[in-house]
């Protein structure tokens, strides 16, 4: 119900002293009681003479408390100070203040209506509100300044949406700055409107040069006529400009760029063009090399097919050892080489180390490449010369080798004493050597021009594959090390409780995921258990896993209640993680002495319960929502009796491409029911039993984490 003061409104008598008619009165009453905007009238002493319910609700105070009071008597200090500053400014300057944002903090007292709707013993977590306020000087018909009229609108959602947009724009700018693309902006007619420092850093143009000629002035003379016509046609027709050309760099050389520019529309008009240039010189050089190879080997269809096969095989090779294995097979079959080797430069660029090829189907496939002690780049060897001079090294017979090296190669390849011809090829990435490729033959062998072109192309493909594999191995090792550092090295040993855990990555060569588990003792000797899953793969997922795991530990040490911990993770997750991120957590606190505990779930698969007296089952409790989603976290109490087992797990155990979650849960219950008593009583055997049976016959596409907690019988 609206509460109004008995003080007459300044215009209660109507315009020019005429009494207020019925329509004016209805309008006035409706504004005070029904208007969604907050309305109030303050006299020159800053006292509130009129206020409607909407304003009181926005300020979180009863409307009656505003009556005949100054803001400082009713509102929090920060809000009251802003109110009184605005009121005095309008009164002193006799002019309106419009669209000023006023922040009502989250800790403002809730209204009686809010309190009435809250469950007993529950305090509503109020959010900060942002009000857009307009302060208008109020005058009587004679022009006398009577006070100030306030209108206030809740713009919290709009401001937050604006902040989200601002943050997305910041992320976009950061992404552009961090990427290999160069972004530029042009006027609707195609001319220059903004400077492009990143572009000028490549071309060496001054700001004045760029302002006059723009990007077209550094296009290769052979490409420029074509590009100018294409650009003008796209601008005239307002269609996407997509092409490629060569650009003169500040060093005077030319590099290849792919460009895509799109018109930016506002209504029916184009207001600007935004373009992005990508340096594709390395790709073009590789393409040109493949083109020359195709032209020169028109009569060598088999060899061309071998190169295509190598490209396909190298595209699937994830590790350096696998790349070496592919090159070994292709080189020997394509040119009849008897021996082959790949050596990579060490970090100091002074030594080369031979990389051993992987053996298919062995664990070596996932290990770092095996390398020997290496040899110096300054040594006189086939590979060293190829790397030093960045050119192929050819020796058609032993005499040629001795003439070029000054002597025979040292005992680096002493096991192949029957070698009689050699080929060394540098592995170049972006023009810089990263290693060398070596083929040898057991008879003198002349390398034809066609074979040389083929080998250079093969070396180019090998270099690209090695560079990609090195990057993959570094990221994979980083993610693995990060994940291993975050998973507990061992589980607590308790007299009345036995724990066991397993983590199975999805498949070999696939980046590690975001599955994790944690078990730790609290200050009151209770046991905290957590199992979680962060969406994604690689370093980002492992880092996200680390943030959630560490935050959970910190929150648990402050307030170990599961619902409180998950609520804290919700707040942290909403403030720090991307909206698209999807993370689930199951968290329990157990007293090892009694088996009593509490449990809360944030969207994670339900625990599996195994008892000697009742059939195995999964918890039917509502799983809740993932972290960061709107939710009132709940927790349930439970008790683990002696002889019982509780199993926590990730969705990779029950879900795959051929089996949905519901079917997987049913199968998990059936598998647990088949477990022999001696397996159920031994968590180490139980987790292996569940993983082996649940994955049998299915391709594992996701990580699998299983954590079992067993309470042995008292007589055990």
WOMO-V289652 format. One record per residue. N is the residue number from 1. PSI is psi as a letter, one per 20 degrees, with the letter a starting at -180 (999 if undefined). Layout:
n=<N,N>
psi=<PSI,PSI>
//
This chain:
n=<1,2,3,4,5,6,7,8,9,10,11,12,13,14,15,16,17,18,19,20,21,22,23,24,25,26,27,28,29,30,31,32,33,34,35,36,37,38,39,40,41,42,43,44,45,46,47,48,49,50,51,52,53,54,55,56,57,58,59,60,61,62,63,64,65,66,67,68,69,70,71,72,73,74,75,76,77,78,79,80,81,82,83,84,85,86,87,88,89,90,91,92,93,94,95,96,97,98,99,100,101,102,103,104,105,106,107,108,109,110,111,112,113,114,115,116,117,118,119,120,121,122,123,124,125,126,127,128,129,130,131,132,133,134,135,136,137,138,139,140,141,142,143,144,145,146,147,148,149,150,151,152,153,154,155,156,157,158,159,160,161,162,163,164,165,166,167,168,169,170,171,172,173,174,175,176,177,178,179,180,181,182,183,184,185,186,187,188,189,190,191,192,193,194,195,196,197,198,199,200,201,202,203,204,205,206,207,208,209,210,211,212,213,214,215,216,217,218,219,220,221,222,223,224,225,226,227,228,229,230,231,232,233,234,235,236,237,238,239,240,241,242,243,244,245,246,247,248,249,250,251,252,253,254,255,256,257,258,259,260,261,262,263,264,265,266,267,268,269,270,271,272,273,274,275,276,277,278,279,280,281,282,283,284,285,286,287,288,289,290,291,292,293,294,295,296,297,298,299,300,301,302,303,304,305,306,307,308,309,310,311,312,313,314,315,316,317,318,319,320,321,322,323,324,325,326,327,328,329,330,331,332,333,334,335,336,337,338,339,340,341,342,343,344,345,346,347,348,349,350,351,352,353,354,355,356,357,358,359,360,361,362,363,364,365,366,367,368,369,370,371,372,373,374,375,376,377,378,379,380,381,382,383,384,385,386,387,388,389,390,391,392,393,394,395,396,397,398,399,400,401,402,403,404,405,406,407,408,409,410,411,412,413,414,415,416,417,418,419,420,421,422,423,424,425,426,427,428,429,430,431,432,433,434,435,436,437,438,439,440,441,442,443,444,445,446,447,448,449,450,451,452,453,454,455,456,457,458,459,460,461,462,463,464,465,466,467,468,469,470,471,472,473,474,475,476,477,478,479,480,481,482,483,484,485,486,487,488,489,490,491,492,493,494,495,496,497,498,499,500,501,502,503,504,505,506,507,508,509,510,511,512,513,514,515,516,517,518,519,520,521,522,523,524,525,526,527,528,529,530,531,532,533,534,535,536,537,538,539,540,541,542,543,544,545,546,547,548,549,550,551,552,553,554,555,556,557,558,559,560,561,562,563,564,565,566,567,568,569,570,571,572,573,574,575,576,577,578,579,580,581,582,583,584,585,586,587,588,589,590,591,592,593,594,595,596,597,598,599,600,601,602,603,604,605,606,607,608,609,610,611,612,613,614,615,616,617,618,619,620,621,622,623,624,625,626,627,628,629,630,631,632,633,634,635,636,637,638,639,640,641,642,643,644,645,646,647,648,649,650,651,652,653,654,655,656,657,658,659,660,661,662,663,664,665,666,667,668,669,670,671,672,673,674,675,676,677,678,679,680,681,682,683,684,685,686,687,688,689,690,691,692,693,694,695,696,697,698,699,700,701,702,703,704,705,706,707,708,709,710,711,712,713,714,715,716>
psi=<p,q,p,q,r,j,p,q,q,h,k,h,j,a,p,k,j,q,q,p,r,h,h,g,g,g,g,g,h,g,g,h,h,i,p,h,q,p,q,q,p,p,a,i,j,j,q,o,h,q,q,r,h,g,g,g,h,h,i,l,q,q,h,h,h,h,p,k,q,q,h,i,i,g,q,q,g,g,g,g,g,g,g,h,g,g,g,h,g,g,g,g,i,l,q,q,p,q,l,p,p,p,p,o,r,h,j,q,p,q,r,h,g,g,h,h,i,p,q,p,j,p,p,p,o,q,q,p,q,p,p,o,q,p,o,p,p,p,q,r,h,j,j,p,o,h,b,p,p,p,p,p,p,o,k,g,g,g,g,g,g,h,h,g,g,g,h,h,h,g,h,g,g,g,g,g,h,i,r,i,q,p,p,r,p,q,r,h,j,i,r,p,h,q,q,n,h,g,g,h,h,g,i,j,q,r,h,g,g,h,h,g,i,b,h,h,i,j,q,p,h,h,h,g,g,g,g,g,g,g,g,g,g,h,g,h,j,l,r,p,o,o,a,q,r,q,p,p,r,i,i,i,r,q,q,p,p,p,q,p,p,q,q,o,q,o,c,j,q,p,i,r,p,p,q,p,p,p,o,k,g,g,g,g,g,h,g,h,g,h,g,h,g,g,g,h,k,h,i,m,h,g,h,g,h,g,g,h,g,g,g,g,h,h,h,i,o,h,r,h,h,h,g,g,g,g,h,g,g,g,g,h,h,h,j,k,q,h,q,q,q,p,q,q,p,r,h,i,j,i,q,p,p,p,p,p,q,q,o,p,j,r,i,h,h,i,r,q,p,p,q,a,h,r,r,q,h,i,q,n,r,g,g,g,g,h,g,g,i,l,q,q,p,p,o,i,r,h,g,h,g,h,g,h,i,i,r,q,q,a,k,h,l,h,i,m,i,j,p,i,q,q,p,p,p,q,o,p,o,k,i,q,p,i,a,q,p,p,q,r,q,j,q,q,p,p,o,r,h,g,h,g,g,g,h,g,g,g,h,g,h,g,g,g,g,g,g,g,h,g,g,g,h,g,g,g,h,g,g,g,g,g,g,h,h,h,q,p,h,r,q,q,o,q,h,j,p,p,q,q,q,q,o,o,q,f,r,q,i,q,q,q,b,j,q,r,q,q,p,q,p,r,h,j,j,r,p,p,p,q,p,r,o,p,q,a,r,a,h,g,g,h,g,g,g,g,g,g,g,h,h,g,g,g,h,h,h,g,o,i,p,g,h,h,g,h,h,g,h,g,g,g,g,h,h,h,q,q,h,i,q,o,p,q,p,p,p,q,p,p,o,h,h,i,j,q,r,q,q,q,p,m,j,q,q,q,q,p,p,p,q,i,h,q,q,q,r,q,p,j,q,p,i,a,q,r,p,i,q,p,q,o,p,q,q,q,q,r,p,o,r,q,i,q,p,p,p,q,r,r,i,h,h,i,p,a,h,i,p,r,g,g,h,g,g,g,h,g,g,g,g,h,h,i,p,q,h,h,g,h,i,n,h,g,h,g,h,g,g,g,g,g,h,h,i,p,j,q,p,o,i,q,q,p,p,p,p,p,p,p,o,q,q,h,i,999>
//
